[in-house]
Amino acid sequence: MANLKRLATKEDNVVNVLSPLTMDEITNRNKDYQHLTPKQFGTRYSQLLFQPVGFTLNGTEHRIQYNHCANPYCLWHGLPQLKFETKRKPSRYRLTGSGTDKSIKCNPDPKGGAVLGCYTNTLSNWSIAEEIERLVRVNTVQEQQPDYEFHKEGCSVGETTPFTAAKEFYKRGKSKAKSQRYQCKTCKKFTNVLPKGRQAITYHQQRSDILPLFMKLLLSRAPITRTCEILGMYSVQM
């Protein structure tokens, strides 16, 4: 039976965002941010705008790069940044705008192709990857993995658990919260474990016996009156 579930946290690494920068590059950029003017800083690190960012999800690696021409009629539509090996070595795109209102503009094609001089708003590929990680994480659950201590310190069978060596333990009924209790036969230590599977939805409930059947009837769209008859629930007539 399945364990109780919990919401995923950052430590679970449901989505692993691959940093586009090394730690040394991040350190240097933090130092420059304190000493350079916004214009100087933007000029020095402008090419990072066109650097794709990768992340892994369910064992598959994905790469995103949103800073390219968005006009489907332009020759540069969807193409990455590129420096041409021609006179003055122009790039496919250049960064334009002032302050935080930045965009990329399509430069002319050195070969005379149909480039329309489009403007496209810039986006942070790294920030988008981090937002994908956050959205996946808040919609993901993981099985709880409690760290039980089934033995007293110095117990001769201290490496065993009721799940791997059931003969080393007594079952001592259920706790007030309906969780299973185990007792080590050697050191006599009592331990409560969390409920599993079908028991999980009734954990800490006062009326727990009817909940699984009630859920089945609810999902099968049984009429309310028929559901009350099956479960023995009778409403007071006003």
C-alpha positions in Angstrom: 0.0 0.0 0.0 1.1 3.5 -0.7 2.6 5.8 2.0 1.1 9.0 3.1 1.8 11.9 0.7 3.3 15.4 1.2 3.9 18.4 -1.0 7.2 18.4 -2.8 10.0 20.8 -1.6 13.1 22.2 -3.3 15.2 19.5 -1.7 13.2 16.8 -3.8 14.7 18.1 -7.1 11.5 17.3 -9.0 12.9 19.7 -11.7 16.6 20.3 -11.9 17.4 23.7 -13.5 20.9 23.7 -15.0 22.7 26.9 -14.3 23.9 28.6 -17.5 26.8 30.1 -15.5 29.6 28.6 -13.5 30.1 29.6 -9.8 33.1 31.8 -10.8 31.0 33.5 -13.5 28.3 34.2 -11.0 30.8 35.6 -8.4 32.3 37.9 -11.0 28.9 39.1 -12.1 27.9 39.9 -8.6 31.1 41.9 -8.1 30.6 43.8 -11.4 27.0 44.6 -10.5 28.3 46.6 -7.5 30.9 48.6 -9.4 29.6 49.1 -13.0 26.9 51.4 -14.2 23.7 49.8 -15.5 24.8 50.6 -19.1 28.2 49.1 -18.6 26.9 46.0 -16.8 24.3 45.5 -19.6 26.9 45.9 -22.3 29.3 43.4 -20.7 26.7 40.7 -20.1 24.3 41.3 -23.0 25.2 38.1 -24.8 23.9 36.0 -21.9 20.4 37.1 -23.1 20.8 34.6 -26.0 22.2 31.7 -24.0 19.7 28.8 -23.7 18.9 27.4 -20.3 18.3 23.7 -19.7 16.3 21.8 -17.1 15.6 18.1 -16.5 12.0 16.9 -15.9 11.2 13.2 -15.4 14.6 12.2 -16.6 14.4 14.2 -19.9 16.5 17.3 -20.5 14.8 20.3 -22.1 16.3 23.6 -23.4 14.6 26.9 -23.7 15.6 30.1 -25.5 12.9 32.7 -26.0 15.0 35.6 -27.2 14.7 35.3 -31.0 12.6 36.9 -33.7 8.9 36.2 -33.1 7.6 37.4 -36.5 6.8 34.3 -38.7 7.3 36.3 -41.9 10.8 37.4 -41.0 13.8 35.4 -42.3 15.3 35.3 -38.7 12.1 33.9 -37.2 12.9 31.4 -34.4 16.6 31.4 -35.1 19.3 31.8 -32.4 21.8 34.6 -32.2 24.7 34.3 -34.7 27.7 36.4 -35.6 28.3 36.5 -39.4 31.8 36.0 -40.8 31.6 39.1 -43.0 32.9 42.6 -42.9 32.5 44.1 -39.4 31.1 40.8 -38.3 27.5 41.8 -37.6 25.1 39.7 -35.5 21.7 38.4 -36.3 20.2 40.5 -33.5 21.1 43.6 -31.6 19.8 44.8 -28.2 17.9 48.1 -28.3 16.0 50.3 -25.9 16.8 52.2 -22.7 16.5 51.4 -19.0 14.6 48.2 -18.3 12.5 48.6 -21.5 14.7 46.4 -23.7 14.0 44.5 -26.9 16.0 42.8 -29.6 16.0 44.0 -33.2 16.6 41.9 -36.3 19.7 43.1 -38.2 19.8 42.9 -42.0 20.9 39.7 -43.7 24.4 40.2 -45.2 23.2 38.1 -48.1 20.2 40.3 -48.8 17.4 38.0 -47.4 13.9 39.2 -46.4 14.7 40.5 -42.9 11.9 42.8 -41.6 13.8 44.7 -38.8 11.4 43.2 -36.2 11.4 44.2 -32.5 10.9 41.4 -30.0 10.5 41.8 -26.2 13.3 40.2 -24.2 12.7 37.5 -21.6 15.0 35.9 -19.0 15.4 32.2 -20.0 16.8 31.4 -16.5 13.8 33.0 -14.7 11.4 31.1 -17.0 13.1 27.8 -16.1 12.9 28.6 -12.4 9.2 29.4 -12.8 8.6 26.1 -14.5 10.4 24.4 -11.6 8.2 26.2 -9.1 4.9 25.4 -10.9 5.8 21.7 -11.2 6.9 21.5 -7.6 3.8 23.1 -6.1 1.7 20.5 -8.1 3.7 17.5 -7.1 3.4 15.2 -4.1 6.0 12.8 -2.7 5.7 9.8 -0.4 6.5 10.5 3.2 9.7 8.7 4.3 9.7 8.9 8.1 12.9 8.2 10.0 11.8 5.7 12.6 13.8 4.7 15.7 12.6 1.1 16.4 15.3 0.3 19.0 16.9 1.6 22.1 20.6 2.6 21.9 22.8 -0.4 22.0 20.1 -2.9 21.0 21.7 -6.1 19.5 19.2 -6.1 16.6 19.4 -2.3 16.1 19.6 -2.6 12.3 16.3 -4.4 11.8 12.8 -2.9 11.1 9.3 -4.5 11.1 9.3 -4.1 7.3 12.5 -6.2 6.8 12.5 -8.5 9.8 8.9 -8.9 11.1 9.9 -11.8 13.4 12.0 -9.4 15.6 8.9 -7.4 16.6 5.6 -7.8 18.3 2.5 -6.1 16.9 0.9 -4.2 19.8 -2.4 -3.1 18.3 -3.2 0.4 17.2 -2.6 3.8 18.8 -5.4 6.3 19.5 -4.7 7.8 16.1 -5.3 4.4 14.5 -1.6 3.9 13.6 0.1 0.5 14.0 2.3 0.0 17.1 5.4 -2.3 17.1 7.6 -3.5 20.0 11.1 -4.8 19.6 11.4 -8.2 21.1 14.9 -7.5 22.3 15.0 -4.0 23.8 11.2 -3.7 24.3 10.9 -0.3 22.7 7.5 0.8 21.4 7.2 2.6 18.0 4.2 4.0 16.2 4.2 4.1 12.4 2.2 6.2 10.0 -0.8 4.6 8.4 -0.7 3.6 4.7 -2.9 3.5 1.7 -6.6 3.1 2.5 -6.0 3.9 6.2 -4.4 7.3 5.3 -7.7 9.0 4.5 -9.0 8.0 7.8 -6.0 9.1 9.9 -7.1 11.1 13.0 -10.8 11.0 11.9 -13.6 10.4 14.5 -15.9 8.7 11.9 -13.5 7.0 9.6 -15.3 3.7 8.7 -17.6 5.2 6.1 -15.2 7.5 4.3 -13.8 5.1 1.7 -17.3 3.9 0.6 -18.6 7.4 0.7 -15.9 8.5 -1.7 -16.7 5.7 -4.1 -20.4 6.6 -4.1 -19.5 10.3 -4.6 -17.3 9.6 -7.6 -19.8 7.3 -9.1 -22.5 10.0 -8.9 -24.8 7.9 -6.7 -28.0 9.8 -5.7 -27.9 11.5 -2.3 -30.8 9.6 -0.9 -29.3 6.2 -2.0 -25.9 7.2 -0.6 -27.5 8.0 2.8 -29.4 4.6 2.8 -26.2 2.7 2.0 -24.1 4.5 4.7 -26.9 4.6 7.3 -26.9 8.4 7.3 -30.3 9.9 8.0 -31.0 13.6 8.0 -33.3 15.3 10.4 -36.5 16.6 8.8 -37.1 20.3 9.5 
